[in-house]
Amino acid sequence: MRTILTALMAVLLTVPASAQSGGQPGEKKHHKTEQQAKAPKKVDDKAYNDALSKIPASNDKPDPWRNMR
């Protein structure tokens, strides 16, 4: 009886691990084409560069302890 319970517990504990595999073995995954992957990158780069240009330049060093002294 103890052997059967041990085997049952081993089976039940390994079932949730299959959720990490990413799908069924025969299931096809959706892949983006190169053209779809590159188009949003240009928009993201432009938004990134615009955001960087809005950050003001600072000449003084950042001091995280300045209010603690």
C-alpha positions in Angstrom: 0.0 0.0 0.0 2.8 2.4 0.8 4.5 1.6 -2.6 1.2 2.5 -4.4 0.8 5.7 -2.5 4.5 6.7 -3.2 4.0 6.0 -6.9 0.8 8.0 -7.0 2.4 10.9 -5.3 5.3 10.8 -7.7 2.9 10.9 -10.6 0.8 13.7 -9.2 3.8 15.8 -8.3 5.3 15.6 -11.8 2.0 16.7 -13.6 2.3 20.4 -12.8 5.9 20.4 -14.3 4.4 19.9 -17.7 2.9 23.3 -17.6 6.3 24.8 -17.9 7.1 23.1 -21.2 5.3 25.7 -23.3 2.6 23.6 -24.8 1.7 20.2 -26.2 4.4 18.2 -28.0 2.6 18.4 -31.4 1.5 22.0 -31.0 3.1 24.6 -33.3 4.3 27.8 -31.7 3.6 31.2 -33.3 6.8 32.9 -34.6 7.0 36.4 -35.8 8.4 37.0 -39.2 11.6 39.1 -39.5 9.6 42.0 -41.0 7.1 42.1 -38.2 10.0 41.9 -35.6 12.0 44.8 -37.1 9.1 47.3 -37.7 8.3 47.9 -34.0 12.0 48.2 -33.1 12.3 51.4 -35.2 9.4 52.9 -33.4 10.8 51.9 -30.0 14.2 53.3 -30.8 12.7 56.6 -31.8 10.6 56.8 -28.6 13.7 55.8 -26.5 15.8 58.5 -28.1 13.0 61.1 -27.6 12.8 60.2 -23.9 16.5 60.4 -23.5 16.6 63.9 -25.0 13.9 65.1 -22.4 16.1 64.2 -19.4 17.9 67.3 -18.1 21.7 67.2 -17.8 23.0 67.2 -14.2 26.5 68.5 -13.3 26.4 67.5 -9.6 27.0 64.0 -8.5 24.0 62.0 -7.2 24.3 61.6 -3.4 21.7 59.1 -2.0 22.7 60.0 1.6 22.4 63.8 1.3 19.2 63.9 3.4 20.5 61.5 6.0 23.3 63.6 7.4 
